[in-house]
Amino acid sequence: GICGLGLMGSSVARGLIDDHTILGLDPDPDAAAGARRLGVTMVDSLSDMADCEVILLAAPTAVNAALLTHLMTTGPRVPTADLGSVKGPIIGLWSTDRSFPFVGTHPMAGWERSGIPAGWADLLRGSAWPVVVDADTDPGALVGVIRLILALGAHVVPVSAPVHDKIVDAVSHLQHL
């Protein structure tokens, strides 16, 4: 399941659609229509993703937080990963229910264009994909997320949330130096 079918979500869908059934959720009618053209089965709510192996939160970070809150409080309790840039806040949110099978991740790929037309199947191939791992990370969720990352041809980089955010902060501000 993919929530958010912009650049990242549609690229993941394109990379997996030949071998997997992809369910999508996006309130933007243009994104939903584009996802349908890719072969994604669009659904109306998170509850429609109850049978998914993994749910990816590929929306803007504030939307990802709202989606995670919804999943943790009303379900479904499916292994879930976010694709957002900053890990501290969403890991903090997950800390309110560490029994929920959540894995924070951040694919390190992209470009200046956005939306479903900007995605492509090999966007993530060869890229580093940090995965936040700590003592409470659900092993089954972690394995499922890692398998998905490897299926897309990316490289898993285990990291803590504080280390991730420190490195990304330095890299994102490097151009200002």
ChimeraX attribute file (.defattr): number of C-alpha atoms within 10 A of each C-alpha:
attribute: neighborCount
match mode: 1-to-1
recipient: residues
	/A:1	27
	/A:2	28
	/A:3	26
	/A:4	25
	/A:5	29
	/A:6	25
	/A:7	23
	/A:8	28
	/A:9	27
	/A:10	30
	/A:11	24
	/A:12	26
	/A:13	26
	/A:14	21
	/A:15	21
	/A:16	16
	/A:17	16
	/A:18	10
	/A:19	8
	/A:20	10
	/A:21	14
	/A:22	22
	/A:23	22
	/A:24	29
	/A:25	26
	/A:26	22
	/A:27	12
	/A:28	12
	/A:29	9
	/A:30	14
	/A:31	20
	/A:32	22
	/A:33	14
	/A:34	18
	/A:35	26
	/A:36	14
	/A:37	10
	/A:38	15
	/A:39	16
	/A:40	24
	/A:41	15
	/A:42	19
	/A:43	16
	/A:44	11
	/A:45	13
	/A:46	20
	/A:47	14
	/A:48	15
	/A:49	23
	/A:50	15
	/A:51	13
	/A:52	16
	/A:53	14
	/A:54	21
	/A:55	26
	/A:56	23
	/A:57	27
	/A:58	25
	/A:59	23
	/A:60	14
	/A:61	18
	/A:62	12
	/A:63	15
	/A:64	21
	/A:65	20
	/A:66	13
	/A:67	17
	/A:68	22
	/A:69	17
	/A:70	14
	/A:71	19
	/A:72	21
	/A:73	12
	/A:74	11
	/A:75	15
	/A:76	19
	/A:77	19
	/A:78	20
	/A:79	22
	/A:80	25
	/A:81	26
	/A:82	28
	/A:83	24
	/A:84	21
	/A:85	18
	/A:86	19
	/A:87	23
	/A:88	17
	/A:89	13
	/A:90	23
	/A:91	20
	/A:92	12
	/A:93	15
	/A:94	20
	/A:95	13
	/A:96	11
	/A:97	13
	/A:98	16
	/A:99	13
	/A:100	23
	/A:101	21
	/A:102	32
	/A:103	28
	/A:104	28
	/A:105	29
	/A:106	22
	/A:107	22
	/A:108	17
	/A:109	15
	/A:110	16
	/A:111	9
	/A:112	6
	/A:113	11
	/A:114	12
	/A:115	17
	/A:116	22
	/A:117	16
	/A:118	16
	/A:119	23
	/A:120	18
	/A:121	16
	/A:122	15
	/A:123	24
	/A:124	23
	/A:125	16
	/A:126	14
	/A:127	18
	/A:128	17
	/A:129	22
	/A:130	22
	/A:131	27
	/A:132	24
	/A:133	18
	/A:134	12
	/A:135	7
	/A:136	13
	/A:137	17
	/A:138	17
	/A:139	15
	/A:140	11
	/A:141	20
	/A:142	21
	/A:143	13
	/A:144	16
	/A:145	25
	/A:146	20
	/A:147	13
	/A:148	16
	/A:149	23
	/A:150	15
	/A:151	15
	/A:152	22
	/A:153	17
	/A:154	22
	/A:155	20
	/A:156	19
	/A:157	16
	/A:158	14
	/A:159	17
	/A:160	16
	/A:161	22
	/A:162	14
	/A:163	13
	/A:164	22
	/A:165	16
	/A:166	12
	/A:167	11
	/A:168	17
	/A:169	13
	/A:170	11
	/A:171	11
	/A:172	10
	/A:173	10
	/A:174	9
	/A:175	7
	/A:176	6
	/A:177	4
